[in-house]
Amino acid sequence: MPMIDTGIEIFEICRGCTNLRAKRMFPNYSWKLNVTVAQNLAIAVDYLHSQNCIIGDLNCKNILVNSDGTISILDADSFDLTDPQTGAHFKCGAGTEDYLAPELQGRNLRSESSQFTVHTDYFALAIHIFQLLMNNYHPFNCRQITTVKNSSNVNPRLQQIGQGKSPFINRYPDVDIPLGAPMVTEVVPYYIRQNFVQTFNYTEQTVRQCITTRTNARKWAEDLSHLLWECNQPQGLITCGDHQYLRSIGKCGTCCARKRFEVSRQTVHPSGAGSGGRGSDGSSTGTQTAGPTGTVKPPAVTSPAPKTKRSGLLLFYRVNRIVNVLLALAFAVLVIHEGILGDSMQGAELGMMLTMGTLFAGGTLRMEYFRIKKLDHSRCPI
């Protein structure tokens, strides 16, 4: 068996060859490479099925892309095989949940009741093709548009797979595609969309009936061959900044997605404060609220409380303070005058007592004012 050490993992192509090694391998990267890799993957899966090999654990770590766009599938010792002569079954007992078909989600894969088939491979294949063509978005990625209390420890994406909730395929009142994700209608032509619908359009109740209707590898290879032919036509791919889109689509899905993201971010957080970030899968991590139709509502703006009129007690206290000052000054003059004349010290003592009594009454009134208003005396408004 030849050693494979020159390829890069398929998710690097899904991401658009953004890391250094991928850029060196594909310096002239374009979206056409994604279509080529998707077609070659479908051809490889179809060939293995023709040789009675079930891949089973078809995850992104087990698929390498070579410099010419061909692919290599690793971990062949985990294939699900049946000896045609003896009937001995060598079961696949491992799987990556993000690529597992719904009938295998949450089950013990080592059990004989959990059967890998060509149809489970078709489900994983469709997810890889979706990620290659749709900017690395998983078809069951979603964001909540209504407030939901979920105490389950299960990954929401796996719940969506089990329930058949793909917001890229159907519309739902509680979930939508991630902010920043393009719509399928903005990226791929009708015949590719139909293959996605045929594979991902099911519910918990209909999943068993829909297993055998999934798009097979050969059909994918044929349709992707036609898509590659479209890309190779003169002006088949239109360059738009750092990305491309199909001329037959008529609009750039990436730009449309970016505009929706900016509008949503401004609507939810007009000032930019407290806005959520984005997860590695494109889903928004910010808190949002939405109405019955799923439209995002801006947070309620609280207006400052109107200023209340100053109470009569506060006005009375101010007048009392002024009177206290005036009385203190008057009695101070009287004390000095009586002290100089030396005739009526008893009157001076009486004046001092009246002054102290007035000041004490003013202080008591001040404390009563704050008790009524329930204010901190350090925040006195006067």
C-alpha positions in Angstrom: 0.0 0.0 0.0 1.6 3.3 -1.0 2.2 5.9 1.7 0.1 9.1 1.4 1.8 12.1 3.0 1.3 15.0 0.5 -2.4 15.7 0.6 -4.4 18.1 2.8 -7.6 17.3 4.7 -10.8 18.0 2.8 -12.0 20.6 5.2 -9.2 22.9 4.2 -10.7 23.0 0.7 -14.2 23.6 2.2 -12.7 26.6 4.0 -11.4 28.0 0.8 -7.7 27.1 1.2 -7.0 29.8 3.8 -4.1 28.2 5.6 -0.5 28.4 4.4 -0.1 24.8 3.3 -3.3 24.9 1.3 -2.3 28.1 -0.4 1.1 26.6 -1.4 -0.6 23.5 -2.8 -3.3 25.5 -4.6 -1.9 29.1 -5.3 -4.6 29.7 -8.0 -7.4 28.5 -5.9 -11.0 29.0 -7.2 -14.4 27.6 -6.3 -14.0 25.3 -9.3 -11.5 23.3 -7.2 -14.3 22.6 -4.7 -16.5 21.3 -7.4 -13.7 19.1 -8.8 -13.0 17.6 -5.3 -16.7 17.0 -4.7 -17.0 15.1 -8.1 -13.9 13.0 -7.4 -15.2 12.1 -3.9 -18.5 11.0 -5.4 -16.6 8.9 -8.0 -14.4 7.3 -5.3 -17.5 6.4 -3.1 -19.3 4.9 -6.1 -16.3 2.8 -7.0 -15.9 1.4 -3.4 -19.6 0.5 -3.4 -19.2 -1.3 -6.7 -16.5 -3.4 -4.9 -18.9 -4.2 -2.0 -17.1 -1.9 0.4 -19.1 0.3 2.8 -16.9 3.1 4.1 -18.9 3.7 7.3 -16.9 6.4 9.1 -16.7 8.9 6.2 -15.5 11.9 8.1 -13.4 14.9 7.1 -10.2 13.6 8.8 -10.3 10.5 6.6 -10.4 12.3 3.3 -7.2 13.9 1.8 -7.1 16.1 -1.3 -4.0 15.8 -3.5 -2.5 18.5 -5.6 -4.3 17.4 -8.8 -7.7 17.5 -7.1 -8.0 13.7 -6.7 -8.8 12.4 -3.2 -7.5 9.6 -1.0 -9.7 7.9 1.6 -7.9 6.8 4.8 -8.7 4.5 7.7 -9.6 1.6 5.3 -9.4 -0.9 8.2 -12.6 0.5 9.6 -14.6 -0.2 6.4 -17.7 -2.3 6.8 -17.0 -5.5 4.7 -18.7 -8.8 4.0 -16.8 -11.7 2.6 -18.7 -12.8 -0.6 -17.6 -16.4 -0.3 -18.0 -17.1 3.5 -20.5 -14.4 4.3 -18.3 -13.3 7.3 -19.2 -9.7 8.3 -16.4 -7.4 9.4 -18.4 -4.6 11.0 -17.5 -0.9 11.1 -17.8 0.1 14.8 -16.9 3.8 14.7 -18.4 6.9 13.3 -18.2 10.7 13.5 -21.6 12.1 14.7 -21.6 15.1 12.4 -21.6 12.8 9.4 -23.7 10.0 10.8 -27.1 9.3 9.2 -30.1 9.9 11.5 -30.9 6.2 11.9 -27.5 5.8 13.5 -27.5 8.9 15.8 -27.2 8.1 19.5 -26.8 4.4 18.9 -24.1 1.9 19.9 -22.2 1.5 16.6 -20.6 -1.7 17.7 -24.0 -3.4 18.1 -25.2 -5.6 15.2 -28.4 -3.7 15.3 -26.6 -0.6 14.0 -26.0 -1.3 10.4 -23.8 0.8 8.1 -25.1 0.6 4.5 -24.5 2.4 1.2 -27.4 4.7 2.2 -25.5 5.8 5.4 -22.5 6.5 3.1 -24.8 8.6 0.8 -25.9 10.7 3.7 -22.2 11.5 4.7 -21.3 12.1 1.1 -24.1 14.6 0.7 -22.8 16.5 3.8 -19.3 16.7 2.4 -20.5 17.9 -0.9 -22.7 20.5 0.8 -19.8 21.8 2.8 -17.6 22.0 -0.3 -20.1 24.0 -2.3 -21.6 26.1 0.6 -18.6 27.8 2.2 -18.0 25.0 4.8 -21.5 25.3 6.3 -23.0 22.1 7.6 -26.5 21.5 6.2 -27.8 21.1 9.8 -26.1 24.2 11.2 -28.7 26.6 12.5 -29.4 29.5 14.9 -32.3 29.8 17.3 -34.7 32.7 16.4 -36.9 32.1 19.4 -36.0 31.8 23.1 -35.7 28.1 23.9 -34.7 26.6 27.3 -32.7 23.5 26.5 -31.4 21.4 29.4 -30.1 18.6 27.1 -26.3 18.0 26.8 -26.7 16.8 23.2 -25.1 18.9 20.5 -27.9 21.0 18.8 -26.6 20.0 15.4 -27.0 16.3 16.2 -30.5 17.0 17.4 -31.2 18.7 14.1 -29.9 15.7 12.2 -32.1 13.4 14.2 -35.2 15.6 13.7 -34.5 16.3 10.0 -34.3 20.1 10.6 -32.1 21.6 7.9 -32.9 25.3 7.7 -31.1 25.3 4.3 -33.7 23.0 2.9 -36.9 24.0 4.7 -38.1 26.9 6.7 -39.0 26.6 10.4 -40.5 29.0 13.0 -37.8 28.4 15.6 -34.6 28.1 13.6 -32.9 29.7 10.6 -29.6 29.5 8.7 -26.6 30.9 10.6 -25.9 34.6 10.2 -23.4 35.0 7.4 -24.4 31.8 5.6 -25.5 31.9 1.9 -28.8 30.4 0.8 -28.6 27.3 -1.3 -30.6 29.1 -4.1 -27.8 31.8 -4.2 -24.9 29.3 -4.7 -25.9 26.2 -6.7 -28.2 25.4 -9.6 -31.5 23.7 -9.4 -30.3 20.1 -10.2 -27.8 20.2 -7.3 -30.4 21.6 -4.9 -32.7 18.8 -5.8 -30.1 16.3 -4.7 -29.7 18.0 -1.4 -33.5 18.0 -0.9 -33.7 14.3 -1.8 -31.2 13.5 1.0 -32.0 16.0 3.7 -35.8 16.5 3.4 -37.1 14.2 6.1 -38.6 14.2 9.6 -38.4 12.0 12.7 -41.5 10.2 11.5 -40.5 9.8 7.9 -36.8 9.1 8.2 -37.1 5.3 7.8 -39.1 5.7 4.5 -36.6 8.3 3.2 -33.4 6.2 3.7 -33.6 4.5 0.3 -34.4 7.8 -1.6 -31.1 9.5 -0.8 -29.1 10.7 -3.8 -26.6 8.0 -4.6 -22.9 8.5 -5.4 -23.2 7.9 -9.2 -26.0 10.5 -9.5 -23.8 13.0 -7.6 -20.9 12.3 -9.9 -23.0 12.9 -13.0 -24.5 16.2 -11.7 -21.2 17.5 -10.4 -19.7 16.8 -13.8 -22.3 19.0 -15.4 -21.7 21.7 -12.7 -17.9 21.5 -13.5 -18.8 22.0 -17.2 -20.7 25.1 -16.3 -17.6 26.4 -14.4 -15.4 25.8 -17.4 -17.5 27.8 -19.8 -16.3 31.3 -20.8 -17.3 33.6 -18.0 -18.9 30.6 -16.3 -17.5 31.7 -13.0 -17.7 35.4 -12.2 -15.0 36.8 -9.9 -16.4 39.0 -7.1 -13.6 40.3 -4.8 -11.9 37.3 -3.2 -14.5 34.7 -4.3 -16.5 33.5 -7.3 -20.1 32.7 -8.2 -21.8 31.0 -11.1 -23.0 33.2 -13.9 -26.1 31.1 -14.2 -27.2 32.0 -10.7 -27.1 35.7 -11.5 -26.0 36.9 -8.1 -23.2 36.5 -5.6 -24.3 34.3 -2.6 -21.3 35.3 -0.5 -22.0 39.0 -0.9 -25.7 38.5 -0.2 -24.8 36.6 3.0 -22.4 39.3 4.1 -25.1 42.0 3.6 -27.6 40.1 5.6 -25.1 39.6 8.4 -24.3 43.4 8.5 -28.0 44.3 8.5 -28.8 41.8 11.3 -25.8 43.0 13.4 -27.0 46.6 13.1 -30.6 45.7 13.9 -29.8 43.7 17.0 -27.0 45.9 18.3 -27.3 49.4 16.8 -24.3 50.7 18.9 -22.2 47.6 18.4 -22.0 47.1 22.2 -22.6 43.7 23.4 -22.9 42.1 20.0 -22.2 38.4 19.8 -19.4 36.8 17.8 -19.5 34.0 15.4 -18.7 30.4 16.0 -16.4 28.3 13.9 -19.4 27.0 11.9 -20.8 30.4 11.3 -23.4 30.4 13.8 -24.0 33.6 15.8 -23.2 33.6 19.5 -25.0 36.8 20.3 -28.3 37.0 22.1 -31.3 37.7 19.9 -35.0 37.9 20.2 -37.5 37.4 17.4 -41.2 37.7 16.7 -43.6 35.0 15.4 -42.4 35.4 11.9 -38.7 35.0 12.8 -37.7 38.6 12.1 -35.1 39.9 14.5 -36.4 42.6 16.9 -34.1 45.4 18.2 -33.7 45.5 21.9 -36.1 47.8 23.8 -34.7 51.3 24.4 -35.5 52.6 27.9 -36.0 56.4 28.0 -34.7 58.3 31.1 -37.2 58.8 33.8 -38.8 62.3 33.7 -37.6 64.7 36.3 -40.0 65.1 39.2 -40.8 68.5 40.6 -39.1 69.4 43.9 -41.4 68.8 46.8 -42.7 71.4 49.1 -40.7 69.9 52.0 -37.5 70.5 50.1 -38.5 74.1 49.4 -39.3 74.6 53.1 -36.0 73.2 54.1 -34.1 75.6 51.9 -36.0 78.6 53.3 -35.4 77.3 56.8 -31.6 77.1 56.1 -31.5 80.7 54.9 -33.5 81.9 58.0 -31.0 79.9 60.2 -28.1 81.7 58.6 -29.7 85.1 59.0 -30.7 84.5 62.6 -27.2 83.3 63.4 -25.7 86.4 62.0 -28.2 88.6 63.8 -27.5 87.0 67.2 -23.8 87.1 66.6 -24.0 90.9 66.2 -26.1 91.0 69.3 -23.6 89.0 71.3 -20.7 91.2 70.2 -22.8 94.3 70.9 -23.8 93.1 74.4 -20.2 92.0 75.1 -18.8 95.4 74.3 -21.4 97.2 76.3 -21.2 94.7 79.2 -24.7 95.5 80.4 -27.0 92.6 79.3 -25.1 89.3 79.1 -28.3 87.5 79.9 -29.8 88.7 76.6 -26.7 87.4 74.7 -27.0 84.0 76.4 -30.7 83.9 75.3 -29.7 84.8 71.7 -27.2 82.0 71.6 -29.7 79.4 72.9 -32.2 80.5 70.3 -29.6 80.2 67.5 -28.5 76.7 68.5 -32.1 75.6 68.8 -32.9 76.9 65.3 -29.9 75.1 63.8 -30.8 71.9 65.6 -34.3 72.1 64.2 -33.0 72.6 60.7 -30.7 69.5 61.1 -33.7 67.5 62.3 -35.7 68.7 59.3 -32.9 67.7 57.0 -32.8 64.1 58.4 -36.6 63.8 58.1 -36.4 64.9 54.5 -34.0 62.1 53.6 -36.0 59.6 55.6 -39.1 60.4 53.6 -37.3 60.4 50.2 -35.3 57.2 51.2 -32.1 58.9 49.9 -28.5 58.6 50.8 -27.5 61.8 52.6 -24.2 61.8 50.7 -26.3 62.4 47.5 -28.1 65.5 48.8 -29.5 67.5 45.9 -29.1 70.8 47.8 
